[in-house]
Amino acid sequence: MASFNPKDLSTRKLHSYLLSAVAPRPIAFASTVDEKGTPNLSPFSFFNVFSANPPILVFSPARRVRDNTTKHTLCNVEKTNEVVINVVNFDLVHQASLSSTEYPEGVNEFEKSGLTMLKSDLVKPFRVAESPIQFECKINEIVALGNEGGAGNLVICEVLKMHIDDEVLNEDETINQKKLDLVARAGGSLYSRASKGFFEIPKPLTSLGIGVDSFPEHVKNSMILTGNNLGMLGNVEALPSKQDVESFIEDIGARYPKIKEASHREKHKLAQKYLSYGDVQSAWKILLS
């Protein structure tokens, strides 16, 4: 058996071991606002429930390993003492992943990830309308665990109000875990779906993904493409050029001879097929044809 002294490992290596060994971990999809009311949204997998009376959730926005900077979420909760924690199910996992892109301060990740802001009842941060369970919370305490890159900050949240979608409730008002269909994080790019096991989502680009707010209207408002489809499409640095689109359409002309005359709906269905294979670039070329 291999044995390691944490002090002998780089922070990056130790971080990787910990995330792969302690898994899967539930995801806190944390919605906050800054002092001016600007929304922020980001997922955190250092998260769990720690008490029922009082109802306490704890998540930890860690200092970045690479440069020891802090995240907008931590700054916001320090200033406002409020947060909404939304759960992440399979239907919105790609959008949650896209929201973790490190957009500049002031950028609204709700818009970038194509998610809907829903006004909360008791706190200022918005809820994620697509999330099946949402917790409005006040911050009781923030415990800094260190000052170096990789150090966590325990945000101790007291639940003031919770919202549960009727679709995931049984007749006796218990939560139907199968319908809830939660996902969790593991090491690297791996996630775990409660009912299916592990699957992989490429990490958001180091360079910024264009986000759903940059899409053509017919794509952004598609009746075919799912939230996960939009999340995948948003994680590209730039749209294909007109020349690339034309070349691709010519190449697939033998298989889809009517593609140029196809309706948006037909193109969206075909693009969705390519997305199911993970081929985002081809999906975009179809959508832009």
NUBA-984089 format. One record per residue (C-alpha): x, z, y. Coordinates in steps of 0.1 Angstrom, whole numbers. Each point is the difference from the previous one (the first is absolute). Layout:
N
<site x="X" z="Z" y="Y"/>
...
***
This chain:
289
<site x="0" z="0" y="0"/>
<site x="13" z="-9" y="34"/>
<site x="3" z="29" y="24"/>
<site x="4" z="-1" y="38"/>
<site x="7" z="24" y="28"/>
<site x="-21" z="-11" y="30"/>
<site x="29" z="7" y="23"/>
<site x="21" z="-26" y="-19"/>
<site x="-26" z="-28" y="6"/>
<site x="-7" z="-20" y="31"/>
<site x="-33" z="8" y="17"/>
<site x="-12" z="-35" y="-9"/>
<site x="8" z="4" y="-37"/>
<site x="-15" z="35" y="-2"/>
<site x="-31" z="-12" y="18"/>
<site x="-4" z="-28" y="-25"/>
<site x="4" z="23" y="-30"/>
<site x="-26" z="25" y="14"/>
<site x="-26" z="-26" y="7"/>
<site x="4" z="-16" y="-34"/>
<site x="0" z="33" y="-19"/>
<site x="-29" z="17" y="18"/>
<site x="-26" z="-26" y="-5"/>
<site x="-27" z="-12" y="4"/>
<site x="-8" z="17" y="33"/>
<site x="-33" z="-2" y="19"/>
<site x="0" z="-17" y="34"/>
<site x="-10" z="15" y="33"/>
<site x="-11" z="-29" y="22"/>
<site x="5" z="19" y="33"/>
<site x="-18" z="-11" y="32"/>
<site x="12" z="16" y="32"/>
<site x="-1" z="-7" y="38"/>
<site x="26" z="6" y="27"/>
<site x="-7" z="19" y="32"/>
<site x="-15" z="-32" y="15"/>
<site x="-23" z="-5" y="-29"/>
<site x="19" z="-30" y="-15"/>
<site x="-8" z="-2" y="-38"/>
<site x="27" z="2" y="-27"/>
<site x="-4" z="-4" y="-37"/>
<site x="25" z="5" y="-28"/>
<site x="2" z="10" y="-37"/>
<site x="20" z="29" y="-13"/>
<site x="5" z="8" y="-37"/>
<site x="15" z="35" y="5"/>
<site x="-36" z="14" y="-1"/>
<site x="-24" z="22" y="-19"/>
<site x="-27" z="27" y="3"/>
<site x="12" z="36" y="0"/>
<site x="-31" z="22" y="6"/>
<site x="-38" z="0" y="-2"/>
<site x="-7" z="30" y="21"/>
<site x="10" z="-8" y="26"/>
<site x="1" z="-37" y="-9"/>
<site x="36" z="-11" y="6"/>
<site x="17" z="-33" y="-4"/>
<site x="38" z="-5" y="6"/>
<site x="19" z="-32" y="6"/>
<site x="36" z="-5" y="11"/>
<site x="12" z="-28" y="23"/>
<site x="37" z="2" y="-8"/>
<site x="28" z="-9" y="24"/>
<site x="12" z="-35" y="-7"/>
<site x="30" z="0" y="-24"/>
<site x="17" z="-30" y="16"/>
<site x="2" z="12" y="36"/>
<site x="-15" z="36" y="1"/>
<site x="-28" z="-11" y="24"/>
<site x="-36" z="14" y="-2"/>
<site x="-32" z="-18" y="-6"/>
<site x="-28" z="-6" y="26"/>
<site x="-24" z="21" y="-22"/>
<site x="22" z="31" y="3"/>
<site x="2" z="-4" y="37"/>
<site x="-37" z="-4" y="3"/>
<site x="-10" z="30" y="-21"/>
<site x="25" z="22" y="19"/>
<site x="-17" z="-9" y="33"/>
<site x="-37" z="-2" y="-10"/>
<site x="-3" z="24" y="-30"/>
<site x="-25" z="-24" y="-17"/>
<site x="0" z="-25" y="-28"/>
<site x="-24" z="-18" y="-23"/>
<site x="13" z="-4" y="-36"/>
<site x="-16" z="-29" y="-18"/>
<site x="3" z="-6" y="-37"/>
<site x="14" z="-33" y="-13"/>
<site x="-18" z="-18" y="-28"/>
<site x="9" z="-33" y="-16"/>
<site x="-22" z="-21" y="23"/>
<site x="21" z="8" y="31"/>
<site x="35" z="7" y="-15"/>
<site x="16" z="-32" y="14"/>
<site x="-14" z="8" y="34"/>
<site x="14" z="35" y="-2"/>
<site x="34" z="-14" y="-10"/>
<site x="-1" z="-24" y="29"/>
<site x="-8" z="28" y="24"/>
<site x="33" z="17" y="-10"/>
<site x="19" z="-27" y="18"/>
<site x="20" z="15" y="28"/>
<site x="-17" z="-16" y="30"/>
<site x="10" z="11" y="35"/>
<site x="-16" z="30" y="16"/>
<site x="-34" z="-9" y="14"/>
<site x="-9" z="-27" y="-26"/>
<site x="-33" z="7" y="-17"/>
<site x="5" z="-1" y="-38"/>
<site x="-38" z="-1" y="-5"/>
<site x="1" z="-35" y="16"/>
<site x="32" z="-10" y="-17"/>
<site x="-13" z="9" y="-35"/>
<site x="-36" z="-13" y="6"/>
<site x="-16" z="34" y="-4"/>
<site x="-30" z="13" y="19"/>
<site x="2" z="30" y="24"/>
<site x="-29" z="24" y="-5"/>
<site x="-6" z="27" y="25"/>
<site x="5" z="35" y="-13"/>
<site x="-25" z="28" y="6"/>
<site x="23" z="29" y="8"/>
<site x="35" z="-14" y="8"/>
<site x="14" z="-27" y="22"/>
<site x="18" z="-21" y="-27"/>
<site x="-21" z="-28" y="-16"/>
<site x="-10" z="-1" y="-36"/>
<site x="7" z="-31" y="-22"/>
<site x="-35" z="-13" y="-7"/>
<site x="12" z="-18" y="-32"/>
<site x="13" z="33" y="-15"/>
<site x="-25" z="16" y="-24"/>
<site x="9" z="35" y="10"/>
<site x="12" z="12" y="34"/>
<site x="11" z="35" y="11"/>
<site x="-2" z="10" y="37"/>
<site x="27" z="27" y="5"/>
<site x="16" z="23" y="25"/>
<site x="37" z="8" y="-3"/>
<site x="6" z="36" y="-7"/>
<site x="38" z="-2" y="-2"/>
<site x="29" z="-24" y="-2"/>
<site x="30" z="12" y="-20"/>
<site x="33" z="-19" y="6"/>
<site x="21" z="1" y="-32"/>
<site x="32" z="-13" y="16"/>
<site x="16" z="-20" y="27"/>
<site x="17" z="-28" y="-19"/>
<site x="-12" z="-33" y="-13"/>
<site x="-24" z="4" y="-29"/>
<site x="-12" z="35" y="11"/>
<site x="-37" z="6" y="-4"/>
<site x="-25" z="15" y="25"/>
<site x="-28" z="18" y="-17"/>
<site x="-32" z="-7" y="20"/>
<site x="-25" z="27" y="-11"/>
<site x="-35" z="-13" y="6"/>
<site x="-33" z="19" y="-1"/>
<site x="-30" z="-22" y="-9"/>
<site x="-27" z="3" y="26"/>
<site x="-23" z="-27" y="-15"/>
<site x="1" z="-23" y="-29"/>
<site x="-18" z="-33" y="-5"/>
<site x="-7" z="-15" y="-35"/>
<site x="-14" z="-35" y="-6"/>
<site x="-33" z="1" y="-20"/>
<site x="14" z="-27" y="-22"/>
<site x="25" z="24" y="-16"/>
<site x="-24" z="29" y="-5"/>
<site x="-19" z="8" y="-32"/>
<site x="-36" z="11" y="0"/>
<site x="11" z="36" y="-1"/>
<site x="22" z="-6" y="31"/>
<site x="33" z="2" y="-19"/>
<site x="26" z="-26" y="6"/>
<site x="1" z="-29" y="-25"/>
<site x="38" z="-4" y="-6"/>
<site x="-4" z="-34" y="-16"/>
<site x="-19" z="-14" y="30"/>
<site x="23" z="17" y="24"/>
<site x="29" z="-20" y="-15"/>
<site x="28" z="18" y="18"/>
<site x="36" z="-13" y="1"/>
<site x="32" z="20" y="2"/>
<site x="37" z="-6" y="8"/>
<site x="30" z="0" y="-23"/>
<site x="36" z="-11" y="5"/>
<site x="11" z="-32" y="17"/>
<site x="-29" z="-25" y="3"/>
<site x="-21" z="15" y="-27"/>
<site x="-35" z="14" y="3"/>
<site x="-23" z="15" y="-26"/>
<site x="-37" z="-8" y="-3"/>
<site x="-19" z="29" y="-15"/>
<site x="-19" z="-22" y="-24"/>
<site x="26" z="-27" y="-8"/>
<site x="36" z="14" y="2"/>
<site x="29" z="-13" y="20"/>
<site x="1" z="-31" y="22"/>
<site x="24" z="-12" y="27"/>
<site x="-4" z="-8" y="37"/>
<site x="30" z="-15" y="19"/>
<site x="11" z="24" y="28"/>
<site x="-10" z="-11" y="35"/>
<site x="26" z="-22" y="17"/>
<site x="29" z="15" y="18"/>
<site x="-8" z="-26" y="26"/>
<site x="-36" z="5" y="12"/>
<site x="-29" z="-16" y="-19"/>
<site x="-23" z="-20" y="23"/>
<site x="-30" z="22" y="-8"/>
<site x="-36" z="-9" y="-5"/>
<site x="-7" z="0" y="38"/>
<site x="22" z="-32" y="2"/>
<site x="-21" z="-19" y="-25"/>
<site x="-21" z="-31" y="8"/>
<site x="-36" z="12" y="4"/>
<site x="-13" z="-17" y="-31"/>
<site x="25" z="19" y="-21"/>
<site x="-4" z="33" y="18"/>
<site x="-38" z="-1" y="-4"/>
<site x="0" z="-15" y="-35"/>
<site x="-30" z="8" y="-23"/>
<site x="22" z="-8" y="-30"/>
<site x="34" z="16" y="6"/>
<site x="1" z="38" y="-8"/>
<site x="18" z="27" y="20"/>
<site x="28" z="-1" y="-25"/>
<site x="3" z="-38" y="5"/>
<site x="2" z="5" y="37"/>
<site x="27" z="27" y="-4"/>
<site x="21" z="-24" y="-21"/>
<site x="-4" z="-28" y="25"/>
<site x="9" z="22" y="29"/>
<site x="34" z="9" y="-15"/>
<site x="17" z="-32" y="10"/>
<site x="25" z="-4" y="29"/>
<site x="-15" z="-33" y="12"/>
<site x="-26" z="-26" y="-10"/>
<site x="11" z="-32" y="-18"/>
<site x="8" z="-29" y="23"/>
<site x="-24" z="-29" y="3"/>
<site x="25" z="-22" y="-19"/>
<site x="3" z="25" y="-28"/>
<site x="-38" z="1" y="-3"/>
<site x="-3" z="-37" y="-1"/>
<site x="28" z="-4" y="-26"/>
<site x="-16" z="27" y="-22"/>
<site x="-35" z="-16" y="2"/>
<site x="15" z="-34" y="-10"/>
<site x="17" z="17" y="-30"/>
<site x="-32" z="16" y="-14"/>
<site x="-21" z="-31" y="8"/>
<site x="0" z="-11" y="-37"/>
<site x="-15" z="33" y="-11"/>
<site x="-23" z="5" y="30"/>
<site x="-8" z="-36" y="12"/>
<site x="-27" z="13" y="24"/>
<site x="19" z="28" y="16"/>
<site x="3" z="-17" y="34"/>
<site x="-38" z="-3" y="2"/>
<site x="-8" z="34" y="-15"/>
<site x="-19" z="26" y="20"/>
<site x="15" z="33" y="12"/>
<site x="-19" z="17" y="-28"/>
<site x="15" z="-23" y="-27"/>
<site x="35" z="4" y="15"/>
<site x="-3" z="38" y="2"/>
<site x="-9" z="1" y="-37"/>
<site x="30" z="-22" y="-9"/>
<site x="23" z="21" y="22"/>
<site x="-13" z="31" y="-18"/>
<site x="10" z="-15" y="-33"/>
<site x="35" z="-4" y="12"/>
<site x="1" z="35" y="14"/>
<site x="-10" z="13" y="-34"/>
<site x="33" z="-14" y="-12"/>
<site x="18" z="16" y="30"/>
<site x="7" z="-34" y="16"/>
<site x="-7" z="9" y="36"/>
<site x="18" z="-30" y="16"/>
<site x="-21" z="-25" y="-20"/>
<site x="-32" z="19" y="8"/>
<site x="8" z="-3" y="37"/>
<site x="8" z="-37" y="-2"/>
<site x="-35" z="-5" y="-16"/>
<site x="-17" z="21" y="27"/>
<site x="17" z="-19" y="28"/>
<site x="-6" z="-35" y="-15"/>
***
